[in-house]
Amino acid sequence: MQIGIDKMGLFTPNTYLDLVMLANARGVDPDKYTIGIGQDQMAIAPSVKTVSQWRLTRLLKCWMMIIVIQLVY
């Protein structure tokens, strides 16, 4: 019996927040983000997509992969 993680998925939204603009809006030094943590942008989830929708999207992609594998073999 083998126990462990076989596959792992990762979702990154295509919307982002510019951290220099965030720093300016908050009144802090932009270097806190760009040099301190080494980021220029931070991915943010669009307000129209929920965690449940992400799961459903991932589940549908997995099912499609299973169907393709079954058709090929």
N, CA, C and O atoms as a Maestro MAE file, in Angstrom:
{
 s_m_m2io_version
 :::
 2.0.0
}

f_m_ct {
 s_m_title
 :::
 protein
 m_atom[292] {
  # First column is atom index #
  i_m_mmod_type
  r_m_x_coord
  r_m_y_coord
  r_m_z_coord
  i_m_residue_number
  s_m_chain_name
  s_m_pdb_residue_name
  s_m_pdb_atom_name
  i_m_atomic_number
  :::
  1 25 0.836 -1.179 0.000 1 A "MET " " N  " 7
  2 3 0.000 0.000 0.000 1 A "MET " " CA " 6
  3 2 0.883 1.245 0.000 1 A "MET " " C  " 6
  4 15 1.778 1.387 0.833 1 A "MET " " O  " 8
  5 25 0.618 2.137 -0.941 2 A "GLN " " N  " 7
  6 3 1.353 3.391 -0.996 2 A "GLN " " CA " 6
  7 2 0.440 4.527 -0.568 2 A "GLN " " C  " 6
  8 15 -0.721 4.605 -0.972 2 A "GLN " " O  " 8
  9 25 0.979 5.382 0.237 3 A "ILE " " N  " 7
  10 3 0.212 6.521 0.714 3 A "ILE " " CA " 6
  11 2 0.978 7.786 0.350 3 A "ILE " " C  " 6
  12 15 2.193 7.864 0.535 3 A "ILE " " O  " 8
  13 25 0.265 8.761 -0.163 4 A "GLY " " N  " 7
  14 3 0.923 10.016 -0.507 4 A "GLY " " CA " 6
  15 2 0.096 10.814 -1.483 4 A "GLY " " C  " 6
  16 15 -1.042 10.460 -1.790 4 A "GLY " " O  " 8
  17 25 0.665 11.873 -1.961 5 A "ILE " " N  " 7
  18 3 0.003 12.741 -2.926 5 A "ILE " " CA " 6
  19 2 0.474 12.351 -4.315 5 A "ILE " " C  " 6
  20 15 1.667 12.406 -4.611 5 A "ILE " " O  " 8
  21 25 -0.467 11.954 -5.171 6 A "ASP " " N  " 7
  22 3 -0.120 11.579 -6.536 6 A "ASP " " CA " 6
  23 2 -0.086 12.785 -7.462 6 A "ASP " " C  " 6
  24 15 0.829 12.933 -8.272 6 A "ASP " " O  " 8
  25 25 -1.079 13.635 -7.337 7 A "LYS " " N  " 7
  26 3 -1.163 14.809 -8.202 7 A "LYS " " CA " 6
  27 2 -1.604 16.002 -7.374 7 A "LYS " " C  " 6
  28 15 -2.272 15.867 -6.349 7 A "LYS " " O  " 8
  29 25 -1.219 17.147 -7.840 8 A "MET " " N  " 7
  30 3 -1.617 18.364 -7.166 8 A "MET " " CA " 6
  31 2 -1.915 19.415 -8.227 8 A "MET " " C  " 6
  32 15 -1.182 19.535 -9.208 8 A "MET " " O  " 8
  33 25 -2.970 20.162 -8.037 9 A "GLY " " N  " 7
  34 3 -3.325 21.215 -8.972 9 A "GLY " " CA " 6
  35 2 -3.108 22.585 -8.345 9 A "GLY " " C  " 6
  36 15 -3.114 22.734 -7.123 9 A "GLY " " O  " 8
  37 25 -2.919 23.569 -9.194 10 A "LEU " " N  " 7
  38 3 -2.709 24.925 -8.726 10 A "LEU " " CA " 6
  39 2 -3.480 25.864 -9.633 10 A "LEU " " C  " 6
  40 15 -3.375 25.787 -10.857 10 A "LEU " " O  " 8
  41 25 -4.242 26.737 -9.037 11 A "PHE " " N  " 7
  42 3 -4.995 27.725 -9.799 11 A "PHE " " CA " 6
  43 2 -4.479 29.107 -9.454 11 A "PHE " " C  " 6
  44 15 -4.397 29.471 -8.281 11 A "PHE " " O  " 8
  45 25 -4.134 29.876 -10.469 12 A "THR " " N  " 7
  46 3 -3.768 31.268 -10.247 12 A "THR " " CA " 6
  47 2 -4.678 32.125 -11.114 12 A "THR " " C  " 6
  48 15 -4.744 31.933 -12.328 12 A "THR " " O  " 8
  49 25 -5.371 33.056 -10.503 13 A "PRO " " N  " 7
  50 3 -6.264 33.903 -11.287 13 A "PRO " " CA " 6
  51 2 -5.480 34.810 -12.228 13 A "PRO " " C  " 6
  52 15 -4.311 35.111 -11.989 13 A "PRO " " O  " 8
  53 25 -6.136 35.238 -13.292 14 A "ASN " " N  " 7
  54 3 -5.453 36.111 -14.250 14 A "ASN " " CA " 6
  55 2 -5.636 37.589 -13.905 14 A "ASN " " C  " 6
  56 15 -5.222 38.457 -14.673 14 A "ASN " " O  " 8
  57 25 -6.246 37.879 -12.765 15 A "THR " " N  " 7
  58 3 -6.365 39.260 -12.308 15 A "THR " " CA " 6
  59 2 -5.344 39.504 -11.208 15 A "THR " " C  " 6
  60 15 -5.037 38.612 -10.418 15 A "THR " " O  " 8
  61 25 -4.832 40.704 -11.170 16 A "TYR " " N  " 7
  62 3 -3.799 40.999 -10.177 16 A "TYR " " CA " 6
  63 2 -3.924 42.433 -9.682 16 A "TYR " " C  " 6
  64 15 -4.599 43.265 -10.287 16 A "TYR " " O  " 8
  65 25 -3.267 42.692 -8.583 17 A "LEU " " N  " 7
  66 3 -3.218 44.008 -7.965 17 A "LEU " " CA " 6
  67 2 -1.780 44.492 -8.016 17 A "LEU " " C  " 6
  68 15 -0.865 43.791 -7.583 17 A "LEU " " O  " 8
  69 25 -1.583 45.692 -8.547 18 A "ASP " " N  " 7
  70 3 -0.247 46.277 -8.591 18 A "ASP " " CA " 6
  71 2 0.126 46.725 -7.177 18 A "ASP " " C  " 6
  72 15 -0.558 47.567 -6.593 18 A "ASP " " O  " 8
  73 25 1.193 46.175 -6.631 19 A "LEU " " N  " 7
  74 3 1.549 46.443 -5.242 19 A "LEU " " CA " 6
  75 2 2.104 47.851 -5.012 19 A "LEU " " C  " 6
  76 15 2.041 48.363 -3.894 19 A "LEU " " O  " 8
  77 25 2.646 48.479 -6.057 20 A "VAL " " N  " 7
  78 3 3.091 49.867 -5.907 20 A "VAL " " CA " 6
  79 2 1.867 50.765 -5.712 20 A "VAL " " C  " 6
  80 15 1.882 51.677 -4.885 20 A "VAL " " O  " 8
  81 25 0.811 50.500 -6.481 21 A "MET " " N  " 7
  82 3 -0.421 51.270 -6.311 21 A "MET " " CA " 6
  83 2 -1.037 51.024 -4.936 21 A "MET " " C  " 6
  84 15 -1.558 51.946 -4.309 21 A "MET " " O  " 8
  85 25 -0.976 49.779 -4.472 22 A "LEU " " N  " 7
  86 3 -1.501 49.451 -3.143 22 A "LEU " " CA " 6
  87 2 -0.716 50.197 -2.065 22 A "LEU " " C  " 6
  88 15 -1.297 50.762 -1.138 22 A "LEU " " O  " 8
  89 25 0.594 50.190 -2.198 23 A "ALA " " N  " 7
  90 3 1.428 50.879 -1.210 23 A "ALA " " CA " 6
  91 2 1.113 52.376 -1.185 23 A "ALA " " C  " 6
  92 15 1.002 52.974 -0.115 23 A "ALA " " O  " 8
  93 25 0.971 52.972 -2.360 24 A "ASN " " N  " 7
  94 3 0.648 54.399 -2.423 24 A "ASN " " CA " 6
  95 2 -0.727 54.683 -1.818 24 A "ASN " " C  " 6
  96 15 -0.902 55.685 -1.125 24 A "ASN " " O  " 8
  97 25 -1.696 53.813 -2.075 25 A "ALA " " N  " 7
  98 3 -3.038 53.999 -1.516 25 A "ALA " " CA " 6
  99 2 -3.028 53.866 0.002 25 A "ALA " " C  " 6
  100 15 -3.797 54.535 0.691 25 A "ALA " " O  " 8
  101 25 -2.160 53.006 0.524 26 A "ARG " " N  " 7
  102 3 -2.081 52.809 1.974 26 A "ARG " " CA " 6
  103 2 -1.119 53.786 2.656 26 A "ARG " " C  " 6
  104 15 -1.048 53.843 3.884 26 A "ARG " " O  " 8
  105 25 -0.390 54.545 1.856 27 A "GLY " " N  " 7
  106 3 0.543 55.515 2.421 27 A "GLY " " CA " 6
  107 2 1.815 54.890 2.984 27 A "GLY " " C  " 6
  108 15 2.402 55.422 3.926 27 A "GLY " " O  " 8
  109 25 2.245 53.768 2.414 28 A "VAL " " N  " 7
  110 3 3.487 53.136 2.848 28 A "VAL " " CA " 6
  111 2 4.491 53.159 1.697 28 A "VAL " " C  " 6
  112 15 4.122 53.387 0.544 28 A "VAL " " O  " 8
  113 25 5.737 52.927 2.014 29 A "ASP " " N  " 7
  114 3 6.800 52.914 1.014 29 A "ASP " " CA " 6
  115 2 6.632 51.710 0.086 29 A "ASP " " C  " 6
  116 15 6.549 50.580 0.567 29 A "ASP " " O  " 8
  117 25 6.579 51.923 -1.239 30 A "PRO " " N  " 7
  118 3 6.437 50.800 -2.180 30 A "PRO " " CA " 6
  119 2 7.557 49.767 -2.071 30 A "PRO " " C  " 6
  120 15 7.359 48.603 -2.421 30 A "PRO " " O  " 8
  121 25 8.736 50.182 -1.588 31 A "ASP " " N  " 7
  122 3 9.849 49.245 -1.434 31 A "ASP " " CA " 6
  123 2 9.532 48.144 -0.423 31 A "ASP " " C  " 6
  124 15 10.157 47.083 -0.439 31 A "ASP " " O  " 8
  125 25 8.570 48.396 0.447 32 A "LYS " " N  " 7
  126 3 8.151 47.366 1.403 32 A "LYS " " CA " 6
  127 2 7.697 46.116 0.655 32 A "LYS " " C  " 6
  128 15 7.957 44.995 1.090 32 A "LYS " " O  " 8
  129 25 7.015 46.317 -0.474 33 A "TYR " " N  " 7
  130 3 6.529 45.187 -1.262 33 A "TYR " " CA " 6
  131 2 7.532 44.759 -2.331 33 A "TYR " " C  " 6
  132 15 7.811 43.571 -2.491 33 A "TYR " " O  " 8
  133 25 8.070 45.736 -3.062 34 A "THR " " N  " 7
  134 3 8.925 45.377 -4.196 34 A "THR " " CA " 6
  135 2 10.284 44.847 -3.763 34 A "THR " " C  " 6
  136 15 10.814 43.932 -4.393 34 A "THR " " O  " 8
  137 25 10.855 45.400 -2.708 35 A "ILE " " N  " 7
  138 3 12.155 44.925 -2.230 35 A "ILE " " CA " 6
  139 2 11.984 43.998 -1.027 35 A "ILE " " C  " 6
  140 15 12.628 42.953 -0.937 35 A "ILE " " O  " 8
  141 25 11.109 44.397 -0.107 36 A "GLY " " N  " 7
  142 3 10.920 43.621 1.124 36 A "GLY " " CA " 6
  143 2 10.474 42.194 0.881 36 A "GLY " " C  " 6
  144 15 11.086 41.255 1.391 36 A "GLY " " O  " 8
  145 25 9.395 42.019 0.094 37 A "ILE " " N  " 7
  146 3 8.924 40.652 -0.194 37 A "ILE " " CA " 6
  147 2 9.193 40.248 -1.637 37 A "ILE " " C  " 6
  148 15 8.901 39.119 -2.033 37 A "ILE " " O  " 8
  149 25 9.751 41.171 -2.428 38 A "GLY " " N  " 7
  150 3 10.162 40.837 -3.792 38 A "GLY " " CA " 6
  151 2 9.021 40.623 -4.766 38 A "GLY " " C  " 6
  152 15 9.136 39.796 -5.670 38 A "GLY " " O  " 8
  153 25 7.928 41.344 -4.606 39 A "GLN " " N  " 7
  154 3 6.790 41.200 -5.508 39 A "GLN " " CA " 6
  155 2 6.414 42.530 -6.106 39 A "GLN " " C  " 6
  156 15 6.507 43.564 -5.444 39 A "GLN " " O  " 8
  157 25 5.989 42.513 -7.357 40 A "ASP " " N  " 7
  158 3 5.456 43.706 -8.007 40 A "ASP " " CA " 6
  159 2 3.940 43.621 -8.116 40 A "ASP " " C  " 6
  160 15 3.250 44.640 -8.133 40 A "ASP " " O  " 8
  161 25 3.428 42.387 -8.192 41 A "GLN " " N  " 7
  162 3 1.997 42.160 -8.351 41 A "GLN " " CA " 6
  163 2 1.551 41.048 -7.413 41 A "GLN " " C  " 6
  164 15 2.337 40.188 -7.015 41 A "GLN " " O  " 8
  165 25 0.262 41.090 -7.068 42 A "MET " " N  " 7
  166 3 -0.322 40.041 -6.243 42 A "MET " " CA " 6
  167 2 -1.600 39.564 -6.922 42 A "MET " " C  " 6
  168 15 -2.486 40.365 -7.220 42 A "MET " " O  " 8
  169 25 -1.692 38.273 -7.162 43 A "ALA " " N  " 7
  170 3 -2.888 37.719 -7.794 43 A "ALA " " CA " 6
  171 2 -4.062 37.837 -6.837 43 A "ALA " " C  " 6
  172 15 -3.936 37.583 -5.639 43 A "ALA " " O  " 8
  173 25 -5.201 38.225 -7.382 44 A "ILE " " N  " 7
  174 3 -6.420 38.303 -6.586 44 A "ILE " " CA " 6
  175 2 -7.537 37.594 -7.329 44 A "ILE " " C  " 6
  176 15 -7.584 37.591 -8.559 44 A "ILE " " O  " 8
  177 25 -8.414 37.008 -6.577 45 A "ALA " " N  " 7
  178 3 -9.540 36.297 -7.181 45 A "ALA " " CA " 6
  179 2 -10.580 37.295 -7.663 45 A "ALA " " C  " 6
  180 15 -10.901 38.251 -6.957 45 A "ALA " " O  " 8
  181 25 -11.102 37.079 -8.853 46 A "PRO " " N  " 7
  182 3 -12.168 37.963 -9.308 46 A "PRO " " CA " 6
  183 2 -13.400 37.787 -8.424 46 A "PRO " " C  " 6
  184 15 -13.670 36.688 -7.942 46 A "PRO " " O  " 8
  185 25 -14.133 38.852 -8.217 47 A "SER " " N  " 7
  186 3 -15.280 38.788 -7.310 47 A "SER " " CA " 6
  187 2 -16.425 37.943 -7.858 47 A "SER " " C  " 6
  188 15 -17.348 37.601 -7.119 47 A "SER " " O  " 8
  189 25 -16.374 37.606 -9.134 48 A "VAL " " N  " 7
  190 3 -17.464 36.831 -9.729 48 A "VAL " " CA " 6
  191 2 -17.223 35.323 -9.641 48 A "VAL " " C  " 6
  192 15 -18.106 34.544 -10.000 48 A "VAL " " O  " 8
  193 25 -16.056 34.899 -9.175 49 A "LYS " " N  " 7
  194 3 -15.757 33.470 -9.120 49 A "LYS " " CA " 6
  195 2 -15.526 33.049 -7.671 49 A "LYS " " C  " 6
  196 15 -14.690 33.620 -6.972 49 A "LYS " " O  " 8
  197 25 -16.279 32.044 -7.234 50 A "THR " " N  " 7
  198 3 -16.177 31.572 -5.858 50 A "THR " " CA " 6
  199 2 -15.281 30.340 -5.789 50 A "THR " " C  " 6
  200 15 -14.915 29.770 -6.817 50 A "THR " " O  " 8
  201 25 -14.936 29.941 -4.588 51 A "VAL " " N  " 7
  202 3 -14.112 28.746 -4.385 51 A "VAL " " CA " 6
  203 2 -14.823 27.521 -4.948 51 A "VAL " " C  " 6
  204 15 -14.184 26.644 -5.529 51 A "VAL " " O  " 8
  205 25 -16.119 27.458 -4.782 52 A "SER " " N  " 7
  206 3 -16.883 26.322 -5.320 52 A "SER " " CA " 6
  207 2 -16.777 26.253 -6.830 52 A "SER " " C  " 6
  208 15 -16.684 25.161 -7.390 52 A "SER " " O  " 8
  209 25 -16.790 27.382 -7.493 53 A "GLN " " N  " 7
  210 3 -16.649 27.396 -8.948 53 A "GLN " " CA " 6
  211 2 -15.255 26.947 -9.365 53 A "GLN " " C  " 6
  212 15 -15.103 26.263 -10.377 53 A "GLN " " O  " 8
  213 25 -14.225 27.326 -8.587 54 A "TRP " " N  " 7
  214 3 -12.867 26.850 -8.884 54 A "TRP " " CA " 6
  215 2 -12.809 25.339 -8.790 54 A "TRP " " C  " 6
  216 15 -12.234 24.674 -9.651 54 A "TRP " " O  " 8
  217 25 -13.414 24.796 -7.726 55 A "ARG " " N  " 7
  218 3 -13.413 23.331 -7.552 55 A "ARG " " CA " 6
  219 2 -14.125 22.649 -8.704 55 A "ARG " " C  " 6
  220 15 -13.648 21.641 -9.224 55 A "ARG " " O  " 8
  221 25 -15.264 23.194 -9.105 56 A "LEU " " N  " 7
  222 3 -16.013 22.605 -10.206 56 A "LEU " " CA " 6
  223 2 -15.208 22.656 -11.499 56 A "LEU " " C  " 6
  224 15 -15.197 21.687 -12.258 56 A "LEU " " O  " 8
  225 25 -14.540 23.767 -11.756 57 A "THR " " N  " 7
  226 3 -13.696 23.883 -12.951 57 A "THR " " CA " 6
  227 2 -12.597 22.828 -12.942 57 A "THR " " C  " 6
  228 15 -12.343 22.179 -13.956 57 A "THR " " O  " 8
  229 25 -11.950 22.659 -11.796 58 A "ARG " " N  " 7
  230 3 -10.877 21.668 -11.685 58 A "ARG " " CA " 6
  231 2 -11.424 20.255 -11.852 58 A "ARG " " C  " 6
  232 15 -10.801 19.426 -12.515 58 A "ARG " " O  " 8
  233 25 -12.576 19.975 -11.262 59 A "LEU " " N  " 7
  234 3 -13.193 18.661 -11.377 59 A "LEU " " CA " 6
  235 2 -13.534 18.343 -12.832 59 A "LEU " " C  " 6
  236 15 -13.294 17.230 -13.299 59 A "LEU " " O  " 8
  237 25 -14.090 19.317 -13.543 60 A "LEU " " N  " 7
  238 3 -14.424 19.103 -14.948 60 A "LEU " " CA " 6
  239 2 -13.172 18.838 -15.784 60 A "LEU " " C  " 6
  240 15 -13.197 17.999 -16.685 60 A "LEU " " O  " 8
  241 25 -12.085 19.541 -15.494 61 A "LYS " " N  " 7
  242 3 -10.830 19.306 -16.224 61 A "LYS " " CA " 6
  243 2 -10.312 17.901 -15.956 61 A "LYS " " C  " 6
  244 15 -9.819 17.238 -16.869 61 A "LYS " " O  " 8
  245 25 -10.419 17.438 -14.713 62 A "CYS " " N  " 7
  246 3 -9.975 16.074 -14.376 62 A "CYS " " CA " 6
  247 2 -10.815 15.043 -15.113 62 A "CYS " " C  " 6
  248 15 -10.281 14.071 -15.646 62 A "CYS " " O  " 8
  249 25 -12.128 15.251 -15.144 63 A "TRP " " N  " 7
  250 3 -12.996 14.320 -15.857 63 A "TRP " " CA " 6
  251 2 -12.661 14.270 -17.332 63 A "TRP " " C  " 6
  252 15 -12.663 13.197 -17.936 63 A "TRP " " O  " 8
  253 25 -12.371 15.431 -17.923 64 A "MET " " N  " 7
  254 3 -12.016 15.467 -19.332 64 A "MET " " CA " 6
  255 2 -10.720 14.699 -19.583 64 A "MET " " C  " 6
  256 15 -10.598 14.013 -20.598 64 A "MET " " O  " 8
  257 25 -9.756 14.806 -18.676 65 A "MET " " N  " 7
  258 3 -8.504 14.071 -18.822 65 A "MET " " CA " 6
  259 2 -8.764 12.566 -18.740 65 A "MET " " C  " 6
  260 15 -8.178 11.795 -19.499 65 A "MET " " O  " 8
  261 25 -9.630 12.151 -17.835 66 A "ILE " " N  " 7
  262 3 -9.954 10.728 -17.696 66 A "ILE " " CA " 6
  263 2 -10.619 10.212 -18.955 66 A "ILE " " C  " 6
  264 15 -10.302 9.118 -19.422 66 A "ILE " " O  " 8
  265 25 -11.543 10.991 -19.512 67 A "ILE " " N  " 7
  266 3 -12.217 10.564 -20.737 67 A "ILE " " CA " 6
  267 2 -11.233 10.445 -21.883 67 A "ILE " " C  " 6
  268 15 -11.294 9.479 -22.644 67 A "ILE " " O  " 8
  269 25 -10.329 11.401 -22.026 68 A "VAL " " N  " 7
  270 3 -9.336 11.363 -23.103 68 A "VAL " " CA " 6
  271 2 -8.423 10.156 -22.933 68 A "VAL " " C  " 6
  272 15 -8.115 9.473 -23.909 68 A "VAL " " O  " 8
  273 25 -7.989 9.888 -21.712 69 A "ILE " " N  " 7
  274 3 -7.113 8.740 -21.463 69 A "ILE " " CA " 6
  275 2 -7.827 7.446 -21.827 69 A "ILE " " C  " 6
  276 15 -7.228 6.550 -22.422 69 A "ILE " " O  " 8
  277 25 -9.110 7.343 -21.471 70 A "GLN " " N  " 7
  278 3 -9.860 6.123 -21.795 70 A "GLN " " CA " 6
  279 2 -10.047 5.969 -23.295 70 A "GLN " " C  " 6
  280 15 -10.028 4.849 -23.806 70 A "GLN " " O  " 8
  281 25 -10.226 7.066 -24.002 71 A "LEU " " N  " 7
  282 3 -10.388 6.988 -25.464 71 A "LEU " " CA " 6
  283 2 -9.096 6.606 -26.149 71 A "LEU " " C  " 6
  284 15 -9.114 5.895 -27.154 71 A "LEU " " O  " 8
  285 25 -7.970 7.067 -25.621 72 A "VAL " " N  " 7
  286 3 -6.678 6.781 -26.243 72 A "VAL " " CA " 6
  287 2 -6.285 5.326 -26.024 72 A "VAL " " C  " 6
  288 15 -5.761 4.674 -26.926 72 A "VAL " " O  " 8
  289 25 -6.541 4.821 -24.813 73 A "TYR " " N  " 7
  290 3 -6.126 3.457 -24.521 73 A "TYR " " CA " 6
  291 2 -7.278 2.562 -24.732 73 A "TYR " " C  " 6
  292 15 -7.161 1.351 -24.544 73 A "TYR " " O  " 8
  :::
 }
 m_bond[291] {
  # First column is bond index #
  i_m_from
  i_m_to
  i_m_order
  :::
  1 1 2 1
  2 2 3 1
  3 3 4 2
  4 3 5 1
  5 5 6 1
  6 6 7 1
  7 7 8 2
  8 7 9 1
  9 9 10 1
  10 10 11 1
  11 11 12 2
  12 11 13 1
  13 13 14 1
  14 14 15 1
  15 15 16 2
  16 15 17 1
  17 17 18 1
  18 18 19 1
  19 19 20 2
  20 19 21 1
  21 21 22 1
  22 22 23 1
  23 23 24 2
  24 23 25 1
  25 25 26 1
  26 26 27 1
  27 27 28 2
  28 27 29 1
  29 29 30 1
  30 30 31 1
  31 31 32 2
  32 31 33 1
  33 33 34 1
  34 34 35 1
  35 35 36 2
  36 35 37 1
  37 37 38 1
  38 38 39 1
  39 39 40 2
  40 39 41 1
  41 41 42 1
  42 42 43 1
  43 43 44 2
  44 43 45 1
  45 45 46 1
  46 46 47 1
  47 47 48 2
  48 47 49 1
  49 49 50 1
  50 50 51 1
  51 51 52 2
  52 51 53 1
  53 53 54 1
  54 54 55 1
  55 55 56 2
  56 55 57 1
  57 57 58 1
  58 58 59 1
  59 59 60 2
  60 59 61 1
  61 61 62 1
  62 62 63 1
  63 63 64 2
  64 63 65 1
  65 65 66 1
  66 66 67 1
  67 67 68 2
  68 67 69 1
  69 69 70 1
  70 70 71 1
  71 71 72 2
  72 71 73 1
  73 73 74 1
  74 74 75 1
  75 75 76 2
  76 75 77 1
  77 77 78 1
  78 78 79 1
  79 79 80 2
  80 79 81 1
  81 81 82 1
  82 82 83 1
  83 83 84 2
  84 83 85 1
  85 85 86 1
  86 86 87 1
  87 87 88 2
  88 87 89 1
  89 89 90 1
  90 90 91 1
  91 91 92 2
  92 91 93 1
  93 93 94 1
  94 94 95 1
  95 95 96 2
  96 95 97 1
  97 97 98 1
  98 98 99 1
  99 99 100 2
  100 99 101 1
  101 101 102 1
  102 102 103 1
  103 103 104 2
  104 103 105 1
  105 105 106 1
  106 106 107 1
  107 107 108 2
  108 107 109 1
  109 109 110 1
  110 110 111 1
  111 111 112 2
  112 111 113 1
  113 113 114 1
  114 114 115 1
  115 115 116 2
  116 115 117 1
  117 117 118 1
  118 118 119 1
  119 119 120 2
  120 119 121 1
  121 121 122 1
  122 122 123 1
  123 123 124 2
  124 123 125 1
  125 125 126 1
  126 126 127 1
  127 127 128 2
  128 127 129 1
  129 129 130 1
  130 130 131 1
  131 131 132 2
  132 131 133 1
  133 133 134 1
  134 134 135 1
  135 135 136 2
  136 135 137 1
  137 137 138 1
  138 138 139 1
  139 139 140 2
  140 139 141 1
  141 141 142 1
  142 142 143 1
  143 143 144 2
  144 143 145 1
  145 145 146 1
  146 146 147 1
  147 147 148 2
  148 147 149 1
  149 149 150 1
  150 150 151 1
  151 151 152 2
  152 151 153 1
  153 153 154 1
  154 154 155 1
  155 155 156 2
  156 155 157 1
  157 157 158 1
  158 158 159 1
  159 159 160 2
  160 159 161 1
  161 161 162 1
  162 162 163 1
  163 163 164 2
  164 163 165 1
  165 165 166 1
  166 166 167 1
  167 167 168 2
  168 167 169 1
  169 169 170 1
  170 170 171 1
  171 171 172 2
  172 171 173 1
  173 173 174 1
  174 174 175 1
  175 175 176 2
  176 175 177 1
  177 177 178 1
  178 178 179 1
  179 179 180 2
  180 179 181 1
  181 181 182 1
  182 182 183 1
  183 183 184 2
  184 183 185 1
  185 185 186 1
  186 186 187 1
  187 187 188 2
  188 187 189 1
  189 189 190 1
  190 190 191 1
  191 191 192 2
  192 191 193 1
  193 193 194 1
  194 194 195 1
  195 195 196 2
  196 195 197 1
  197 197 198 1
  198 198 199 1
  199 199 200 2
  200 199 201 1
  201 201 202 1
  202 202 203 1
  203 203 204 2
  204 203 205 1
  205 205 206 1
  206 206 207 1
  207 207 208 2
  208 207 209 1
  209 209 210 1
  210 210 211 1
  211 211 212 2
  212 211 213 1
  213 213 214 1
  214 214 215 1
  215 215 216 2
  216 215 217 1
  217 217 218 1
  218 218 219 1
  219 219 220 2
  220 219 221 1
  221 221 222 1
  222 222 223 1
  223 223 224 2
  224 223 225 1
  225 225 226 1
  226 226 227 1
  227 227 228 2
  228 227 229 1
  229 229 230 1
  230 230 231 1
  231 231 232 2
  232 231 233 1
  233 233 234 1
  234 234 235 1
  235 235 236 2
  236 235 237 1
  237 237 238 1
  238 238 239 1
  239 239 240 2
  240 239 241 1
  241 241 242 1
  242 242 243 1
  243 243 244 2
  244 243 245 1
  245 245 246 1
  246 246 247 1
  247 247 248 2
  248 247 249 1
  249 249 250 1
  250 250 251 1
  251 251 252 2
  252 251 253 1
  253 253 254 1
  254 254 255 1
  255 255 256 2
  256 255 257 1
  257 257 258 1
  258 258 259 1
  259 259 260 2
  260 259 261 1
  261 261 262 1
  262 262 263 1
  263 263 264 2
  264 263 265 1
  265 265 266 1
  266 266 267 1
  267 267 268 2
  268 267 269 1
  269 269 270 1
  270 270 271 1
  271 271 272 2
  272 271 273 1
  273 273 274 1
  274 274 275 1
  275 275 276 2
  276 275 277 1
  277 277 278 1
  278 278 279 1
  279 279 280 2
  280 279 281 1
  281 281 282 1
  282 282 283 1
  283 283 284 2
  284 283 285 1
  285 285 286 1
  286 286 287 1
  287 287 288 2
  288 287 289 1
  289 289 290 1
  290 290 291 1
  291 291 292 2
  :::
 }
}
